[in-house]
Every structure is written in structure tokens, then in C-alpha cells.
Amino acid sequence: MPLDKNKLAVIHIALKELKIADDEYRNILYKLFGVASSKELTGGQFISLMGVFRDFGYKEKGHLGEREGMATQAQINHICVLWKKYTSAPDCKGLNQWLRKYHKVSHIRFLNKQKAGAAITALLKMVGKRGKDEKYQRKA
């Protein structure tokens, strides 16, 4: 089955970022996979090619894309922002542990839309409560 347009686009984004010339790219395709075009790659070959690009220094974006029934990228971003506000941390370390403990999901990428909504609601309450606690402590 040929690759979908999104995967073909990812390949071309990587090529552009890595500044790989077209003839060099076609040489890689032929030597590694025996194909002349990325349109001929299988899903497994796509994964292998992306591994080659990572070896060359390509860094994929942290975005998971739209997945049916799963949390949207906007929900994931909102959860991370709320987590950073709540923990005053510069990153989302510890978030997956919290999700595992309270939402029974081992990683943010496995959140479905319903659980993402529940996590956002919980984090909003936690951030709000923390803000009230800090105001109370300042008065004392």
C-alpha cells in the first residue's frame, strides 16, 4: 500500500531541513529500499527512512497529528501548559506519572478525548486551588 500524503510531506520536510539534494535522496531510496520514489515505499520502509533521517540529525516535531478518538494536539498542548502552571516547572516532566496515577494512562499520547477533557478539568481545578492557596498564604 502506498504512503499517504502526510507521510510523503514529512519526508519532503525532512529533506528540506537536512538540505539533502534530490540525486542524493534518490540514491538513498534505491540503495536502501530498491525504489526510485518515496511513493513506492511501504509503511515499514517509511519508518526505516525516518530513522536514517534521524541519524543525519533530523528532529521530528513533537506533534502527534490528528488521531480519531484521541486527544487533539490543542488538548495535549493545553494539558502541558496547565501542568507547567501548576508545577512551576519549565517542562512537562512528571506529567505522565500524574496521568498514570489519576487517569490510568501511561503517557499523554495515549489520552482519548474524554480522558483529555477530564485531565484538563482536574488541572484547571488544581491550578485554581493553588492560586487561592497562594493568595491566602500572602495575607497571613
DOKOLRO-857155 format. One line per 8 residues: number of its first residue (from 1); their letters; for each residue x, y, z of N, C-alpha, C. Coordinates in Angstrom, 3 decimals. Example, Ala and Ser with C-alpha at 12.3 -4.5 7.8 and 13.67 -1.06 7.14 Angstrom:
! residues 2
1> as> 13.190 -5.690 7.800 12.300 -4.500 7.800 13.200 -3.300 7.800 ~ 12.850 -2.250 7.080 13.670 -1.060 7.140 12.900 0.030 7.870
//
This chain:
! residues 140
1> mpldknkl> 0.847 -1.186 0.000 0.000 0.000 0.000 0.892 1.249 0.000 ~ 0.645 2.173 -0.915 1.496 3.374 -0.993 1.313 4.274 0.228 ~ 2.310 5.100 0.451 2.259 6.035 1.577 1.208 7.108 1.335 ~ 0.601 7.584 2.444 -0.375 8.670 2.310 0.357 10.003 2.141 ~ -0.411 11.015 1.785 0.165 12.338 1.502 0.892 12.930 2.703 ~ 0.389 12.651 3.912 1.027 13.206 5.117 2.439 12.659 5.291 ~ 2.610 11.357 5.071 3.945 10.760 5.230 4.889 11.258 4.144 ~ 4.365 11.390 2.929 5.192 11.936 1.853 5.625 13.368 2.193
9> avihialk> 4.721 14.132 2.784 5.045 15.509 3.172 6.126 15.518 4.250 ~ 6.043 14.599 5.216 7.054 14.517 6.280 8.423 14.233 5.675 ~ 8.462 13.334 4.708 9.734 13.019 4.042 10.314 14.273 3.395 ~ 9.487 15.012 2.694 9.982 16.193 1.989 10.361 17.322 2.943 ~ 9.685 17.407 4.065 10.082 18.385 5.092 11.461 18.023 5.634 ~ 11.661 16.734 5.914 12.961 16.282 6.418 14.067 16.554 5.398 ~ 13.780 16.269 4.127 14.776 16.517 3.077 15.165 17.985 3.035 ~ 14.177 18.842 3.135 14.440 20.283 3.084 15.256 20.724 4.304
17> elkiadde> 14.860 20.251 5.500 15.583 20.650 6.717 17.018 20.127 6.727 ~ 17.211 18.918 6.186 18.547 18.322 6.157 19.371 18.799 4.960 ~ 18.716 19.504 4.033 19.368 20.008 2.819 20.005 18.879 2.012 ~ 19.226 17.802 1.836 19.681 16.668 1.034 19.273 16.919 -0.410 ~ 20.241 16.851 -1.302 19.985 17.072 -2.736 19.134 15.931 -3.285 ~ 18.374 16.227 -4.326 17.466 15.248 -4.905 18.195 13.991 -5.378 ~ 19.337 14.151 -6.048 20.057 12.972 -6.543 20.583 12.115 -5.390 ~ 21.019 12.756 -4.316 21.486 12.024 -3.134 20.319 11.269 -2.487
25> yrnilykl> 19.168 11.933 -2.401 17.964 11.323 -1.831 17.533 10.101 -2.644 ~ 17.518 10.231 -3.955 17.109 9.110 -4.812 18.102 7.958 -4.704 ~ 19.364 8.281 -4.513 20.389 7.266 -4.315 20.124 6.492 -3.017 ~ 19.766 7.211 -1.957 19.424 6.573 -0.673 18.234 5.632 -0.872 ~ 17.192 6.121 -1.528 15.994 5.296 -1.759 16.343 4.009 -2.503 ~ 17.168 4.141 -3.549 17.486 2.979 -4.365 18.382 1.990 -3.611 ~ 19.416 2.522 -2.958 20.365 1.635 -2.260 19.722 0.919 -1.066 ~ 18.908 1.636 -0.314 18.326 1.038 0.893 17.055 0.237 0.629
33> fgvasske> 16.237 0.707 -0.316 14.913 0.098 -0.481 14.620 -0.417 -1.886 ~ 15.524 -0.140 -2.841 15.321 -0.614 -4.203 14.178 0.079 -4.924 ~ 13.876 1.321 -4.525 12.800 2.080 -5.170 13.364 3.392 -5.704 ~ 12.658 3.955 -6.675 13.108 5.206 -7.283 12.396 6.420 -6.710 ~ 11.281 6.201 -6.008 10.474 7.309 -5.498 9.914 6.956 -4.124 ~ 9.710 7.978 -3.295 9.124 7.741 -1.965 7.696 7.212 -2.070 ~ 7.046 7.451 -3.197 5.684 6.956 -3.403 5.641 5.429 -3.442 ~ 6.775 4.799 -3.681 6.850 3.336 -3.761 7.170 2.685 -2.409
41> ltggqfis> 7.463 3.483 -1.398 7.829 2.944 -0.082 6.626 2.311 0.620 ~ 6.902 1.292 1.425 5.880 0.715 2.297 5.927 1.459 3.628 ~ 4.989 1.178 4.512 4.972 1.807 5.830 6.235 1.506 6.625 ~ 6.683 0.252 6.575 7.903 -0.139 7.284 9.136 0.552 6.732 ~ 9.172 0.692 5.405 10.299 1.390 4.783 10.290 2.875 5.143 ~ 9.102 3.457 5.259 8.987 4.855 5.690 9.614 5.018 7.074 ~ 9.269 4.118 7.986 9.817 4.182 9.350 11.340 4.070 9.305 ~ 11.841 3.150 8.480 13.297 2.997 8.351 13.938 4.256 7.778
49> lmgvfrdf> 13.318 4.839 6.761 13.853 6.054 6.152 13.891 7.193 7.172 ~ 12.852 7.315 7.984 12.842 8.357 9.007 13.956 8.115 10.029 ~ 14.254 6.848 10.313 15.384 6.520 11.184 16.704 6.985 10.591 ~ 16.845 6.806 9.271 18.048 7.288 8.576 18.135 8.809 8.701 ~ 17.007 9.476 8.486 16.995 10.938 8.603 17.352 11.379 10.018 ~ 16.857 10.660 11.030 17.214 10.997 12.421 18.720 10.832 12.633 ~ 19.292 9.772 12.032 20.740 9.585 12.127 21.499 10.749 11.493 ~ 20.900 11.356 10.469 21.504 12.509 9.799 21.287 13.804 10.584
57> gykekghl> 20.477 13.732 11.673 20.261 14.917 12.502 18.869 15.507 12.448 ~ 17.958 14.855 11.735 16.583 15.376 11.655 15.865 15.168 12.973 ~ 15.207 16.209 13.436 14.425 16.126 14.674 12.967 16.320 14.319 ~ 12.186 15.269 14.530 10.760 15.360 14.242 10.100 16.270 15.259 ~ 9.069 16.932 14.824 8.322 17.821 15.718 7.573 16.964 16.733 ~ 7.257 17.547 17.883 6.596 16.817 18.948 5.113 16.623 18.757 ~ 4.629 16.872 17.638 3.198 16.835 17.401 2.753 15.446 16.966 ~ 1.647 15.003 17.517 1.165 13.652 17.278 0.194 13.548 16.118
65> geregmat> -0.254 14.641 15.586 -1.208 14.591 14.492 -2.610 14.284 15.000 ~ -3.552 14.367 14.119 -4.929 14.075 14.479 -5.146 12.567 14.423 ~ -5.624 12.008 15.513 -5.897 10.580 15.584 -7.336 10.414 16.052 ~ -8.097 9.664 15.301 -9.517 9.501 15.590 -9.747 9.006 17.019 ~ -10.594 9.728 17.737 -10.944 9.345 19.104 -9.921 9.732 20.156 ~ -8.772 10.192 19.727 -7.703 10.514 20.667 -7.658 12.027 20.911 ~ -6.952 12.405 21.949 -6.817 13.820 22.294 -6.245 14.597 21.112 ~ -6.760 15.798 20.930 -6.247 16.644 19.859 -4.935 17.271 20.304
73> qaqinhic> -4.202 17.804 19.347 -2.951 18.470 19.688 -3.222 19.680 20.589 ~ -4.335 20.360 20.363 -4.687 21.513 21.203 -4.926 21.072 22.647 ~ -5.599 19.940 22.841 -5.830 19.437 24.200 -4.505 19.072 24.866 ~ -3.633 18.400 24.124 -2.334 18.000 24.671 -1.524 19.234 25.061 ~ -1.531 20.233 24.186 -0.805 21.477 24.496 -1.387 22.154 25.734 ~ -2.720 22.179 25.832 -3.386 22.804 26.976 -3.014 22.079 28.274 ~ -2.999 20.756 28.233 -2.623 19.964 29.410 -1.197 20.309 29.835 ~ -0.279 20.402 28.876 1.118 20.728 29.205 1.246 22.124 29.810
81> vlwkkyts> 0.527 23.081 29.229 0.565 24.449 29.755 0.034 24.480 31.189 ~ -1.083 23.804 31.415 -1.651 23.771 32.774 -0.710 23.077 33.749 ~ -0.084 21.990 33.307 0.854 21.269 34.169 2.021 22.178 34.560 ~ 2.543 22.911 33.590 3.659 23.825 33.872 3.232 24.919 34.846 ~ 1.995 25.414 34.683 1.482 26.428 35.609 1.360 25.849 37.015 ~ 0.838 24.648 37.100 0.615 24.034 38.407 1.932 23.717 39.115 ~ 2.895 23.180 38.362 4.148 22.744 38.984 5.226 23.823 38.989 ~ 5.002 24.917 38.252 6.012 25.961 38.067 7.284 25.391 37.450
89> apdckgln> 7.138 24.320 36.681 8.278 23.676 36.025 8.417 24.209 34.603 ~ 9.637 24.192 34.075 9.840 24.667 32.702 9.429 23.644 31.643 ~ 9.157 22.408 32.074 8.779 21.359 31.126 7.663 20.498 31.720 ~ 7.326 19.432 31.018 6.200 18.583 31.448 6.665 17.309 32.145 ~ 7.865 17.327 32.704 8.329 16.150 33.439 7.400 15.924 34.622 ~ 7.097 14.693 34.879 6.206 14.358 35.982 4.752 14.255 35.545 ~ 4.416 14.836 34.410 3.038 14.807 33.925 2.570 13.378 33.669 ~ 3.408 12.570 33.035 2.998 11.196 32.734 2.771 10.377 34.003
97> qwlrkyhk> 3.548 10.651 35.048 3.323 9.958 36.324 1.962 10.347 36.898 ~ 1.619 11.620 36.823 0.326 12.092 37.314 -0.807 11.466 36.498 ~ -0.637 11.433 35.168 -1.653 10.820 34.307 -1.829 9.340 34.627 ~ -0.720 8.659 34.887 -0.782 7.232 35.212 -1.533 7.018 36.528 ~ -1.239 7.837 37.518 -1.839 7.674 38.838 -3.327 8.033 38.858 ~ -3.692 9.139 38.240 -5.062 9.627 38.366 -5.964 9.362 37.157 ~ -5.374 9.080 36.013 -6.196 8.880 34.811 -5.946 7.540 34.130 ~ -5.075 6.726 34.735 -4.801 5.364 34.271 -4.335 5.311 32.815
105> vshirfln> -3.496 6.283 32.441 -2.921 6.351 31.098 -1.410 6.513 31.276 ~ -0.637 5.671 30.608 0.804 5.671 30.836 1.555 6.830 30.184 ~ 0.958 7.463 29.177 1.632 8.570 28.501 0.585 9.486 27.887 ~ 0.912 10.751 27.791 -0.038 11.736 27.269 -0.524 11.376 25.866 ~ 0.318 10.731 25.075 -0.080 10.394 23.705 -1.182 9.337 23.659 ~ -1.459 8.669 24.788 -2.498 7.639 24.822 -3.830 8.154 25.365 ~ -3.918 9.443 25.637 -5.171 10.012 26.132 -6.220 10.038 25.022 ~ -7.412 9.553 25.339 -8.503 9.744 24.384 -9.129 11.112 24.692
113> kqkagaai> -10.078 11.528 23.863 -10.659 12.871 24.041 -11.340 13.024 25.392 ~ -12.035 11.984 25.832 -12.750 12.053 27.105 -11.773 12.203 28.274 ~ -10.730 11.379 28.290 -9.757 11.461 29.385 -8.973 12.774 29.327 ~ -8.740 13.283 28.125 -8.054 14.575 27.998 -8.913 15.671 28.619 ~ -10.213 15.622 28.343 -11.128 16.596 28.944 -11.126 16.512 30.456 ~ -11.119 15.273 30.974 -11.092 15.082 32.424 -9.778 15.601 33.017 ~ -8.673 15.365 32.330 -7.374 15.846 32.807 -7.328 17.372 32.811 ~ -7.873 17.986 31.774 -7.905 19.456 31.707 -8.740 20.019 32.840
121> tallkmvg> -9.902 19.420 33.072 -10.775 19.878 34.166 -10.058 19.767 35.508 ~ -9.410 18.628 35.746 -8.694 18.426 37.006 -7.555 19.436 37.155 ~ -6.800 19.633 36.094 -5.679 20.581 36.164 -6.158 22.014 36.374 ~ -7.271 22.379 35.738 -7.826 23.722 35.955 -8.183 23.920 37.423 ~ -8.788 22.906 38.037 -9.124 22.987 39.462 -7.864 23.073 40.315 ~ -6.851 22.265 39.958 -5.610 22.267 40.726 -4.907 23.629 40.633 ~ -4.856 24.184 39.424 -4.226 25.493 39.230 -5.015 26.557 39.986 ~ -6.342 26.497 39.913 -7.189 27.459 40.622 -7.028 27.361 42.122
129> krgkdeky> -6.992 26.132 42.634 -6.825 25.925 44.077 -5.460 26.425 44.534 ~ -4.444 26.151 43.750 -3.096 26.603 44.107 -3.047 28.124 44.166 ~ -3.709 28.776 43.212 -3.756 30.237 43.202 -4.432 30.778 44.446 ~ -5.541 30.156 44.868 -6.244 30.585 46.081 -5.384 30.352 47.305 ~ -4.692 29.195 47.349 -3.818 28.901 48.489 -2.694 29.926 48.600 ~ -2.121 30.320 47.455 -1.043 31.296 47.466 -1.544 32.660 47.931 ~ -2.759 33.046 47.525 -3.327 34.316 47.976 -3.553 34.301 49.473 ~ -4.048 33.172 49.982 -4.304 33.029 51.407 -2.987 33.119 52.192
137> qrka> -1.928 32.476 51.690 -0.652 32.487 52.372 -0.029 33.885 52.372 ~ -0.247 34.653 51.327 0.310 36.012 51.276 -0.326 36.895 52.322 ~ -1.613 36.692 52.607 -2.313 37.513 53.593 -1.833 37.210 55.008 ~ -1.438 35.999 55.252 -1.056 35.587 56.612 0.263 36.145 57.052
//
